[in-house]
Amino acid sequence: MQVSARNALKGTVKKVEVGSVNTEVTVEIANGVEVTAIITKSSAENLQLAEGKQVYAIVKATDVMIAID
């Protein structure tokens, strides 16, 4: 796989919640650290996403914000 995005986080699918149009995919990238993506239902089916599958969460954004309490 080659991709131009600089932020590719390797992880394991923890949860797949299929909706009528979209699918919510939760990926554990480290112990207790998760990211969630909402993708089309057809994309989830094409990728054959299921719990336990190794995937990359790819973050492509023009801005990254930092906050503190």
C-alpha positions as MATLAB code, in Angstrom:
seq = 'MQVSARNALKGTVKKVEVGSVNTEVTVEIANGVEVTAIITKSSAENLQLAEGKQVYAIVKATDVMIAID';
ca = [
       0.000    0.000    0.000;
       1.234    3.477   -0.824;
      -0.610    6.604    0.237;
       0.303   10.291    0.294;
      -1.215   10.955    3.729;
       1.425   11.241    6.444;
      -0.722    9.977    9.288;
      -1.384    6.275    8.800;
      -2.148    4.555   12.102;
      -1.985    0.752   12.046;
      -4.499   -0.973   14.265;
      -7.116   -3.644   14.754;
     -10.828   -3.310   14.077;
     -12.536   -3.395   17.453;
     -16.136   -2.702   16.431;
     -18.185   -2.410   13.228;
     -21.638   -0.852   13.481;
     -23.506   -1.135   10.192;
     -26.200    1.421    9.449;
     -28.562    1.754    6.515;
     -26.136    3.989    4.569;
     -22.953    4.386    6.628;
     -20.827    2.120    8.806;
     -19.040    3.242   11.977;
     -15.675    1.525   12.390;
     -13.694    1.671   15.631;
      -9.991    0.853   15.361;
      -7.730    0.239   18.357;
      -4.306    1.692   17.500;
      -2.733    1.024   20.911;
      -3.899   -0.564   24.141;
      -6.897    1.560   25.156;
      -6.412    4.074   22.305;
      -9.120    4.084   19.648;
     -10.085    6.087   16.589;
     -13.489    5.925   14.941;
     -14.320    6.490   11.282;
     -17.648    6.709    9.525;
     -17.441    5.302    6.014;
     -19.996    4.215    3.461;
     -21.623    0.851    3.948;
     -20.401   -0.256    0.512;
     -16.795    0.681    1.373;
     -16.972   -1.381    4.562;
     -18.318   -4.319    2.575;
     -15.633   -3.961   -0.136;
     -12.898   -3.898    2.540;
     -14.523   -6.897    4.254;
     -14.190   -5.167    7.621;
     -14.722   -7.322   10.687;
     -13.600   -7.353   14.301;
      -9.990   -8.437   14.615;
      -8.945   -7.418   11.084;
      -5.705   -5.451   10.786;
      -6.258   -2.072    9.076;
      -4.793    1.408    8.745;
      -6.672    4.467    9.966;
      -5.480    7.178    7.582;
      -5.933   10.770    8.694;
      -5.895   13.399    5.960;
      -6.498   16.935    7.153;
      -5.290   20.417    6.400;
      -5.360   21.421   10.073;
      -4.555   19.710   13.328;
      -5.634   21.485   16.500;
      -4.093   21.106   19.961;
      -6.018   21.812   23.186;
      -5.378   21.695   26.922;
      -7.655   21.692   29.987;
];
